[in-house]
Amino acid sequence: QVQLQESGPGLVKPSQTLSLTCTVSGGSISSGGYYWSWIRQHPGKGLEWIGYIYYSGSTYYNPSLKSRVTISVDTSKNQFSLKLSSVTAADTAVYYCATTADLTGWAFDIWGQGTMVTVSS
Amino acid sequence: SYVLTQPPSVSVAPGKTARITCGGNNIGSKSVHWYQQKPGQAPVLVIYYDSDRPSGIPERFSGSNSGNTATLTISRVEAGDEADYYCQVWDSSSDHPVVFGGGTKLTVL
């Protein structure tokens, strides 16, 4: 059973770059057929999709964040990562990594536990 | 981009049936997924492909989708079902393919 675990700093200063990593265990990120996503949730609010990456490296980003987002994959470490540049307080949120596949109609069937990131000086 | 509309809250007594709606333009032509999120926890997929249940999800959870409305139905509601519920679609024709509804807080009275 695939499991996901987010890691990274819980506090980031304004204007800096937020960097998070999602480690995949119980399966290979290179197995194909799965898209690896980042999703965030502002405090007390709903879910916002940030973007996804395929193991080949192809990416797709939320247009509203596209100019600041980079998602990358490291197949050797079975990890994928999120970088969000020029952060402001509005980027304070719980960040989740999740996986989706054609098999489930592109539903997010596996989620990490989430990691809280606060943007503050 | 595509918009999904959910009621902010739904209340139901234990043992009764809860219905949570998700509205969208011609949503019946899309596959709808539903997530349950309890406080401090990650979302959990409870329905995918409109009405399929992942393993481990009780049969009390069911879904339907037609026209402009998808519905998550929870039968014989239990106190443990109290949570936020989100609908989601994958709109492959859009530059914003992943869309979530705003969420519905289910309160068990």
Chai-1 contact restraints between the chains, C-beta under 6 A:
chainA,res_idxA,chainB,res_idxB,connection_type,confidence,min_distance_angstrom,max_distance_angstrom,comment,restraint_id
A,G46,B,F100,contact,1.0,0.0,6.0,A-B,restraint_1
A,G46,B,G102,contact,1.0,0.0,6.0,A-B,restraint_2
A,G46,B,G103,contact,1.0,0.0,6.0,A-B,restraint_3
A,L47,B,Y86,contact,1.0,0.0,6.0,A-B,restraint_4
A,L47,B,F100,contact,1.0,0.0,6.0,A-B,restraint_5
A,W49,B,V98,contact,1.0,0.0,6.0,A-B,restraint_6
A,P63,B,D95,contact,1.0,0.0,6.0,A-B,restraint_7
A,P63,B,H96,contact,1.0,0.0,6.0,A-B,restraint_8
A,Y96,B,A42,contact,1.0,0.0,6.0,A-B,restraint_9
A,T104,B,Y48,contact,1.0,0.0,6.0,A-B,restraint_10
A,G105,B,S31,contact,1.0,0.0,6.0,A-B,restraint_11
A,G105,B,Y48,contact,1.0,0.0,6.0,A-B,restraint_12
A,G105,B,Y49,contact,1.0,0.0,6.0,A-B,restraint_13
A,W106,B,W90,contact,1.0,0.0,6.0,A-B,restraint_14
A,A107,B,H33,contact,1.0,0.0,6.0,A-B,restraint_15
A,A107,B,L45,contact,1.0,0.0,6.0,A-B,restraint_16
A,A107,B,Y48,contact,1.0,0.0,6.0,A-B,restraint_17
A,D109,B,L45,contact,1.0,0.0,6.0,A-B,restraint_18
A,W111,B,A42,contact,1.0,0.0,6.0,A-B,restraint_19
A,W111,B,P43,contact,1.0,0.0,6.0,A-B,restraint_20
A,Q113,B,A42,contact,1.0,0.0,6.0,A-B,restraint_21
A,G114,B,A42,contact,1.0,0.0,6.0,A-B,restraint_22
